[in-house]
């Protein structure tokens, strides 16, 4: 769900938006795949989300109006679904975290990653008890801290941050969602690297059950997931 380029897919552009879509789009190289994520009734419209849904209703509406010139009236927007959880905690604390996360610009060197990690470590320490991990800006900071640790090959610390994201991911991406599948896979690989094979296998199985719907069994990411899952199962049989 990161904007890394522009592609023209005329048939896919016919799909309308919903913040609670019944389909998702995933890429396999340059190929765009449309996958249903729940049972679709005869005559029901196919919908996708044009934007990243991990935003409060007001922010989603602003982005949709700015980029696509319409207001969404889906059930999530009408009910302001989970807005309270997304902005939980002390307001001045999450606003500081929001600014810090927005200032990160794709670090390229080890030194830049170290600077990012040090800043987030400081914020996480200071905000203990002030921000729940379900606050979306706290969650994004945990994600960034995990990325920093992975790039710095600090696997144990990366796992500590990644593990904290799984609860919020299940809250905001319930059911079948590609981002939750990928996050479970990332955490499962970190658990595997720390020889936590039973926990890794359970996490990888959760990722598998979602990814077979969101990506399909032939997708290259699914193949990579199945490979590490099989390696984990083989190790557990030997032990």
N, C-alpha and C positions, 0 to 999 in steps of 0.2 A: 504493500500500500504506500510505497514511497514514490514520488514523482521523479523518475530518472530519465524520462524521454517522452516523445510523442509518437503515437502510432495511429494510423487510420484503419479502422475496421468497420466498414459501412454497415454490415448487417447487425453488429453489436450496438451500433449507435442508435438503433431503433428501440432498444430497451429503455424503459423508464426507470426512474430512481425510486427507491424506498429505503428508509433507515432500518427497516426490518424486512430485507429482501428474501425472496424464495430461491434465488440463484446467486452464485458467486462466479467471478472470472479469475482464472489463473493462467499463467504463462508457461509454455514449454518452448524455450528458445524464443523465436519470433511468433510462434503460433499462440493464439489466444483461445482458451477453452472455456466454454460456458457449462457450469455444473449446477444441477439442482441440489439444494441442501435440505429439502423437506418434500413431502408428498404434495403434488400440485394437482388441483382439481381440474376437470375438463372445463375449458372456457376461462380459467383463471389467467390473469396477465402475468407474464414473466417479468420479474424486476431484479435489479441489482442496486448496489449502493455506489453512487458516484464518488463518494468521499470516505475518508476514514471516519468511522462512527464513534471513535473514542473522544467525543467532545460533548459538552453540554448542549441542550437543544438550541439555545440562543446562538451559540457559535456555529453549529451545523447550519442553521438557517441563514446566518450571515454569509458563510462560505458558499452555500448553494445559490444565494441571490447574487453574490459577487461574480461567481464563475459561470452560472447557468441561467440566471435571471428568473428564478421561480422560488416559491415557498413550498416546503414539503408539508403535507397534511396527513402523513402516515400515523398509525396508532402511537408509535413511540413519541412523535412530536406532539400529538394532541395530549398525551398523558405526561409529557416531560419525563419519560422513563429514566429512572436511576440518576437523575440530575443531582439529588441530594448526596448520594454516595460519591459521585464524581468530584464534587467540590467539598468533601468532608474535611474536617479539621480547621485549624486557625487560618483565616483568610490571608493575613499578612505573610504567614509562612509559605502557603502554597503560591502566592504571587511571586515571592522571591525565587522559589524553585522553578516556576514557569519561566521567568526571565532567564535563569541559568540554563535551562534545557534549550530554550530558543536561541541562545547564543552559541551553542555547539555547532560547528561547521565542518563536519567530516574530517576529523584529524587524520593526518597522513604520516606523521613521524611518532616515534616512541615518546619523545619529549612532550608532544602535544597530547598524546593519550594520558601520560602521567599527570599533566596539568588538569585535564578533564576529571580524571579519577580523584585527584586530591581535592578538587572543589566539591565534588559530589559526596565524597567521604565526610567532609566537613559539614555539609548541609544535612546529610543523613544523621550524623551524630547530634547536631544542634536541634533537629526537629523530632527527636525521639519523644513519643508521647504527644506530639503536637499535630502530626499528620498521619493518618492511617495509610496503609499501602494501597487501599482502594481509591484514594485521591488520585485523579488521573495524572497530575503533574508529578506526584511522588512515584507513581508507577512508571512514568516515562523516564524519570531519573534513575530508578532501579534498572531499567532496560539499558540506559546509556552506561551506567556503572558496570553492568555485566559485559557490555561490548568492549569497554575499556580494558577490563580484566582479561578478556579473551585475547585481545590484541597484544596485551602485555604478558600473556601466557601465565596468568595467575589463576589457575583453574579452580582451586578451592574457594577463593574469594568470589570468582565468577558464579560458582554454584550457589553460594550463600545469597547473592543478589537474585539470581534466576529463580531460586526456590520461592522467594517471597512474591514473585510475580504470578505464580500459577493460580492462586486463589482469586486475585482480581481478574485475571484473564478468563477464568471460568464464569465469573460474574458478568463481565461485559461482552464476552463472546460465547454465550451458551449454545448448546446444540453443536452444529457443524459449522466451523469457521476456519478458514485456512490459516489465519494468524495464530489462533490457539494451537492448531496442529504443529505449526513450525516452532512455536515457543516450547511446547512439550518435547519436541524432538531435540531442541537445543539443550534443554535441561537434562534430558535423558542421556545425551552424549557426554555432558559434564559429569553426571553421576557415574557413567561407565568409566570415564577417565580416572575417577577416584576409587575404582574397584568396588563401587556400591552396586553390585550386579543385581540383586533382587529388586532394589528400588528402581534401578535403571530400567529393568525389564518391564516393570509395572508402568513406568512413565512412557516408555516407548510403545507399549501396547495401547495406551490411551491415545498417543499420537497416531498410531496406525488406524485405530477405529474411526478417527475423524478424517484422516487424510485419504482413506480409501473412498470416502464420499466427496471430499472437496477437491481432490486431485486425480483420483483414479489409480488403479493398480499399475498402469503403464507409465506413469509420470516418472521422470528421472529422480525427483526428490523422494518419491515413494520407494523407488528401487534402492536408494541410499539408506533410507530408514529400515527397510527390510533386511539389508545387509548387516547393519550394526545390531539389529534386533536378533538376528540369527547367530551372530558372534556371541552375544550376551547369553543366549540360550545354550550354546555349545559349552561355554565356560561353566555355567551353572550345572550342566550334566556331569562335568568332570569333577567338580568340587564335592 
